[in-house]
Amino acid sequence: MYPFERKEKILGRLRKTGRLNINEDARLFNVSVSTLHRDLEDLEKQGLVKKVVGGAVLVDGVQSATHFDKRLQNQSREKKAIAKKAVECIQDDTSIYLDHSTTATYLAREIRQRTYKSLLVLTNSLHIPIELGGVQGIQVISTGGAVESEFKALHGRWVVDSLQRINLNQIFISVGAISVENGLMTQIHFINDLFPELFRRSQHINVLVDSSKFHKLCTFQIAPLNPSFTIFTDKGLPEDIRQEIEARGLKLVI
């Protein structure tokens, strides 16, 4: 289990039980007491928990915070800048796909500020229909699927099946990590199942990744970098990585 996964489980247990016991829950999470202490210290620094004698409790008002809510705040300036660039390539009278990522949520907010006569938006996000529902000129279609509340996403075979008779002009996706050597990567198993089908259904593939994603490694490799991809990122991308990507023939928008 990766640290971020363990911390999500810690928060989930705290929401359920109200209190965490260091000695008992270290065994539950199959980690040492010192490792659990470090996790709790990190969560305390984020303002999510408060350490008490023998354990920890949630900070007041945190009970409803999800993984999605926290990610929405991370790198928010960079994600907003990426969204402002990406929205410029969305044309009227087309169909697009927005995934459940927080960067796609910022893109939906940019779309909401534009005027369209006929734009179809397909999404597996639970949040994007809230952002775009009822906006004149925009039709939002949900893929359907099982609910993953922590990511505010729909997943499962239903999502993949919903794409079988769909043709999309563009898709906009994000991933947990990206590199020249390993391509697009994720820690989320249902993304690994979904994205290959999306790639087959779209004319243009847009990858929205803030520059921090170029310094990470994830377990599942979704796809190698392909010259057909357009990568939207921010000005924090190091020059050497930028040159490597462009040398592979990919379009890079900063």
Buried (B, 14 or more C-beta within 10 A) or exposed (E): EEEBEBBBBBBEBBBEEEEBBBEEBBEEBEBEEEBBBEBBEBBBEBEBBBBEEEBBBBBEEBEEBBBBBBBBEEBBEBBBBBBBBBBEBBEEEBBBBBBBBBBBBBBBBBBEEBEBEEBBBBBBBBBBBEBBEEBEEBBBBBBEBEEBEBBBBBBBEEBBEBBEEBEBBBBBBBBBBBBBEBBBBBBBEBBBBBBEBBBEBBEBBBBBBBBBBBEBEBEBBBBEBBEEBBBBBBEBBEEEBBEBBEEEEBEBBB
